[in-house]
Amino acid sequence: MKTNYLLPNKYKTLGWVLFIVGIIAGIIFTIEGYETNLLTTKVLSIYDGLNISVDGKISFFNIQENSIVDELITIAIIIGGLIVGFSREKVEDEFIYKLRKDSLVWAIIVNYAILLFVTLFIYDLAYFHVLVFNMFTPLIFFIVRFNFLKLKSNSNEE
């Protein structure tokens, strides 16, 4: 099966390392309350809606001090998850293609069903936290579902 969008299988290990380190660091960062002065540096901010000037204008394209820990964690989870989810398997056939496609569709449907539920029953800052986590849940659901179905099919073959 020809799939042009998949990365070579050799990248899967790198993806798992980035993904797992990102998830663990994200959990620690969340438990610690999102506050850290670690890796504080000057960064370019394209838009800062919280920083309105004296004359009432919104601030675009400015330099500000910021800890980049949360950005690095986010990048690790997203890039690691994409590499894990979209690297070829050692045997990439029509069955794996179907598992991958079905898992992706399932992950999107479940993700948005949960998001609809949360939108109806969770409010204020807790809702914002859910939206932050929601950046990662489609990838997580896809990876878990795909690997679960793959493992289940391997155990049925034996």
Long-range contacts (C-beta under 8 A, 24 or more apart in sequence): 1-92, 1-93, 1-94, 1-96, 1-97, 3-88, 3-92, 3-97, 5-86, 6-86, 6-87, 6-88, 6-92, 7-83, 7-86, 7-87, 7-88, 8-87, 8-88, 9-87, 9-88, 9-89, 9-90, 11-83, 11-87, 12-83, 12-84, 12-87, 14-80, 14-83, 15-79, 15-80, 15-81, 15-82, 15-83, 15-84, 15-85, 15-87, 16-80, 16-84, 17-80, 18-76, 18-77, 18-79, 18-80, 18-83, 19-76, 19-77, 19-80, 19-81, 19-83, 19-84, 19-143, 20-80, 21-76, 21-80, 22-73, 22-74, 22-75, 22-76, 22-77, 22-78, 22-80, 23-77, 25-69, 25-73, 25-76, 26-73, 26-74, 26-77, 26-136, 29-69, 29-70, 29-73, 34-70, 36-67, 36-69, 37-67, 38-67, 38-69, 39-67, 39-68, 39-69, 39-72, 40-65, 40-66, 40-67, 40-68, 41-65, 41-66, 41-68, 42-66, 43-68, 74-135, 77-136, 77-139, 78-135, 78-136, 78-139, 81-136, 81-139, 81-140, 81-143, 82-139, 84-143, 85-139, 85-142, 85-143, 85-146, 89-150, 95-153, 96-150, 99-146, 99-149, 99-150, 99-153, 100-146, 102-149, 103-142, 103-145, 103-146, 103-149, 104-142, 104-146, 106-141, 106-142, 106-145, 107-138, 107-139, 107-141, 107-142, 107-145, 108-138, 110-141, 111-137, 111-138, 111-141
